[in-house]
């Protein structure tokens, strides 16, 4: 069943509709639990699109195993997805900074309020992001420290490589996930892959994790894969940030999720005009690279990567 | 006048990104004025250029008080202005959501840190800023309602309105908010426009800052007349919202006094020209903000009245 959860008429001959697909167990009233899969808040992040498709496909293949409601919201920001725009076009707004919205507010706030109202009350929500066009991320779940007790056990079912518990920040209080978590609907933020692309391998990995999560909630009685053991980082000092010391072209030497020793070369920042190497980017610690620069052009300060320290990996 | 580089980073194929400041007077860090931070804030840049011209004249005439230093930074984002993008050229981030900044962080965090480290010790801070929606305002000064800044000082600008604004989560990363955390009395100045120059309201802004400086004893400046301001809260502004999307045709202009029931704007069907909706004044009042794009969306607060 496909339903419109929010809509508004646009100026010239078009209606903006935000839709969801609801999958219910066939001929059963045993549907007390609900999982919501949400993606596309940022219009340039597409990794969640494949997850929505593949999850629904596998459920339909074994529909008799479904014991709960699955709501799939593939496009929270349809105009952004259509125009390869991260925010909401025309408003130049980051949709993930306008929650919980306002039913008396402007168009974007009204859409946000209606979406939140529809998703609220789910037993668990996955908000799937794809980093941005500049960085590639290993499949991971990010959790605000304020909600870690409830969310870490759920995240550990999701078959991601890494669970990152980050510090609370006032600015993040306007996000979709924070708005849900602070009002009693558990929401896990998934980051994986890179903007504007689909990494099928990561999508399949997460779909396996969603089935495992549904199984743990009693919503799926079919076969599931044992989720991989996620590395959980809870301390600020577990993660090293690598920023460019100079503007130039970043040429990587290593692969994503590669184990590195201190002083291993991660890549070079070069100047194609002068032929000079502006910076040899080296690993400051022994660890593993869970974020790496995808878009080659960097400014001074641009993020090149993030490393998880070796000590955390061993835990 | 002393011209100085506030912050600089090298570009790959572009000239260095430079933020330039102009210092007037010597002594205590008394007042810092910041202009455009986004690439479309042309009016904000223009206002600062007029202030640089005026303070240069005041300094040459010996009219800046002893022991007072004033810094003007007309533009914090030349790269975006030169490419006509509102936000940072590569990653579209907003410098005014990066304060207080971080010197080892990402590019716009470093820029914010580079600016803030130079301006955080000033006693007073004024930022020319813009609204996220395209539109025209009555010139006014804004301050946050739970900060270090105070209304009494805001009245010294002598602008028609002082607006107290409720702090929202995203404000915590703005220059205005962080200035106050570091004990600078910070005020945001809104003139009529953003991406086009309005000389009249720019002139009004320049005069209001001279009035402010005179009142605090920073400059010797002759001025006549009273300039009363009305203090309002942003919660008191009456929003007139559209129910339809379409072509927006204003029937009145900012600053007009209107009676309840006056037609304010029409939303026109873009195909057949028929009026789909007329927006009426819900009360007697003054037009404070008016949407300025020819197209509007439904459920949008296109007009704000006092």
HADDOCK unambig.tbl for C-alpha pairs under 7 A between the chains (distance, minus, plus):
assign (segid A and resid 8 and name CA) (segid B and resid 298 and name CA) 6.91 0.50 0.50
assign (segid A and resid 9 and name CA) (segid B and resid 245 and name CA) 6.15 0.50 0.50
assign (segid A and resid 9 and name CA) (segid B and resid 298 and name CA) 6.68 0.50 0.50
assign (segid A and resid 10 and name CA) (segid B and resid 245 and name CA) 5.35 0.50 0.50
assign (segid A and resid 10 and name CA) (segid B and resid 297 and name CA) 6.04 0.50 0.50
assign (segid A and resid 11 and name CA) (segid B and resid 245 and name CA) 4.25 0.50 0.50
assign (segid A and resid 11 and name CA) (segid B and resid 246 and name CA) 3.97 0.50 0.50
assign (segid A and resid 11 and name CA) (segid B and resid 247 and name CA) 6.96 0.50 0.50
assign (segid A and resid 11 and name CA) (segid B and resid 295 and name CA) 6.85 0.50 0.50
assign (segid A and resid 11 and name CA) (segid B and resid 296 and name CA) 6.62 0.50 0.50
assign (segid A and resid 11 and name CA) (segid B and resid 297 and name CA) 6.06 0.50 0.50
assign (segid A and resid 12 and name CA) (segid B and resid 246 and name CA) 6.51 0.50 0.50
assign (segid A and resid 12 and name CA) (segid B and resid 270 and name CA) 6.29 0.50 0.50
assign (segid A and resid 106 and name CA) (segid B and resid 299 and name CA) 4.96 0.50 0.50
assign (segid A and resid 106 and name CA) (segid B and resid 300 and name CA) 4.37 0.50 0.50
assign (segid A and resid 106 and name CA) (segid B and resid 301 and name CA) 6.05 0.50 0.50
assign (segid A and resid 107 and name CA) (segid B and resid 298 and name CA) 6.29 0.50 0.50
assign (segid A and resid 107 and name CA) (segid B and resid 299 and name CA) 4.72 0.50 0.50
assign (segid A and resid 107 and name CA) (segid B and resid 300 and name CA) 5.59 0.50 0.50
assign (segid A and resid 170 and name CA) (segid B and resid 169 and name CA) 5.42 0.50 0.50
assign (segid A and resid 171 and name CA) (segid B and resid 169 and name CA) 5.02 0.50 0.50
assign (segid A and resid 171 and name CA) (segid B and resid 170 and name CA) 4.91 0.50 0.50
assign (segid A and resid 171 and name CA) (segid B and resid 172 and name CA) 6.79 0.50 0.50
assign (segid A and resid 173 and name CA) (segid B and resid 169 and name CA) 6.45 0.50 0.50
assign (segid A and resid 174 and name CA) (segid B and resid 169 and name CA) 6.85 0.50 0.50
assign (segid A and resid 243 and name CA) (segid B and resid 105 and name CA) 6.86 0.50 0.50
assign (segid A and resid 243 and name CA) (segid B and resid 106 and name CA) 6.73 0.50 0.50
assign (segid A and resid 247 and name CA) (segid B and resid 10 and name CA) 6.61 0.50 0.50
assign (segid A and resid 247 and name CA) (segid B and resid 11 and name CA) 5.82 0.50 0.50
assign (segid A and resid 247 and name CA) (segid B and resid 12 and name CA) 5.53 0.50 0.50
assign (segid A and resid 248 and name CA) (segid B and resid 12 and name CA) 5.29 0.50 0.50
assign (segid A and resid 299 and name CA) (segid B and resid 11 and name CA) 6.98 0.50 0.50
assign (segid A and resid 299 and name CA) (segid B and resid 107 and name CA) 6.52 0.50 0.50
assign (segid A and resid 300 and name CA) (segid B and resid 9 and name CA) 6.87 0.50 0.50
assign (segid A and resid 300 and name CA) (segid B and resid 107 and name CA) 5.99 0.50 0.50
assign (segid A and resid 301 and name CA) (segid B and resid 104 and name CA) 7.00 0.50 0.50
assign (segid A and resid 301 and name CA) (segid B and resid 105 and name CA) 5.99 0.50 0.50
assign (segid A and resid 301 and name CA) (segid B and resid 106 and name CA) 4.38 0.50 0.50
assign (segid A and resid 301 and name CA) (segid B and resid 107 and name CA) 4.30 0.50 0.50
assign (segid A and resid 301 and name CA) (segid B and resid 110 and name CA) 6.88 0.50 0.50
assign (segid A and resid 302 and name CA) (segid B and resid 106 and name CA) 4.97 0.50 0.50
assign (segid A and resid 302 and name CA) (segid B and resid 107 and name CA) 5.50 0.50 0.50
assign (segid A and resid 303 and name CA) (segid B and resid 106 and name CA) 6.02 0.50 0.50
